[in-house]
């Protein structure tokens, strides 16, 4: 029968708990992806199971999602529409929301990078300068 106690590095005898079991898994290598019981091919299979919107094939190179990405989101029960760059309530709402995210949720490096996903989508939706949306 296994003991409820273990000896620490400094010689104390303490009860086994959450940290004991977590560190035991780390030492054995089973909690790290790609080592221990998790194989490389099972990691690849789990990546392939995600929708097209999470992968390159569902993303538009100029920003946002392409038709395949939107179709994969619809298959998951999400209500998503194509961009509305010509104007309207959806465009105004999107521009306000995304400019707020750009200002508060991204690093200065991402905010100033013209190839970041958020800047590409703001260009596609023709949001203009985000300084007037804050």
N, C-alpha and C positions, 0 to 999 in steps of 0.2 A: 504494500500500500504506500502511495506517495505521501511524503510529508507536507504539511501546510507551511513549513518554515524553510528558509534558506539562509546561508551564511553570506554576508556582504564582504566586500573587499577589505574593509577595515576590521573584520572579525566579529561583527555583531550578528546575532541570530534574530531575524525578523520574519514576519508573516509574508507569504507570497501574495502579491496583489497585481493590479493592472500593469504597472511599470515593469514588474518582473517578467510577465508574460510577453509584453511588447518587446522588451530588449532581448528576450530569448529568441523571438522570431527574427529580429534583426540580425542576431549573431548567426543564426542558421541560414540566413539568406532567402527565406521564403517570402519575406515581405517586400522585396525589391523586384520591380518588373524586369524580366529577362533573365533572372537567375533563380535558382531553387526550383520550385514546382511550376513556375509560370514560364512557358516556352515562348520563343520568338514568334512562332507561327500563330499561337493563340492571341498574342498581342495584335498581330496584323489582321486576324479575323475580326477582332473586336473593333478595330479602326474602320474596317470595311463595312461594318454593320450600320454605322452612322448615316444620317441622311446626306444627300448630295450637297445640301446647303452648308454642311460643315467642311466639305472638301473643295479643292480647287475647281473641280468640274462643275460645281453648282454656283460658283462665284463669277461675276462679271469682272473682267480685267480693269474696266474703267470705274468700278465701284458698284456696290450693291450685289444683288443676286440676279442670275439669268433665269430663263424660263424653267430650266431643269431644276434649279435650286428652289424656286417658288413651288414647283410641282411636288418636290419632296417634302416641303413644309406642309403643303395642303394634305398630303397623304398622312401626315402625323396629326391632322385635325386643326391646324392653324389657319386663320383667315388672313392671307397675305395677298396684296395687290401689287401691280407693277408701279414703278415710280410715276409721279405726277409733276414733271418739270414745267408744264405749261401754266401752272398756278392753281389756286383753289385752297379750300380749307385744309385738306390733307397735307399739301405742300407747306403751308404756313405752320401747321402744327409740327410737322417733321423737322423743319428748319429750326424752330425754337427749341425743340427737344434735343436735337443733335448738337446744336451750338452750345447748349448748356452742358452737355456731356463732354464736348471738346474742351470747354473752359475748365470744368471741375474734375473730370474723371480721367484725363490723359496727362501724360508727362509733357514737358515743354518740347522734348525731342519729337514725340509723336505729333503734337499739335502743329509743329513747324515743318514736318516732313510731308512733301506734296504727294508721296506714294503711299501714305498710310490709308487704311481702309476708311476711316472716318472722313478724311479730306476728299477722297475719291467720291464717296457717296454725296457729300455736300456739293461737289462740282456737278454731279449728274442731276441732282435735284435743283440746281441753279440757286443755291441759297445765298450766294454773294458773301459779303463780309459778315462775320459772326459778331462783330463788335456791337452792332445795333440790336442784337437779340438778347443781350444779357439782362 
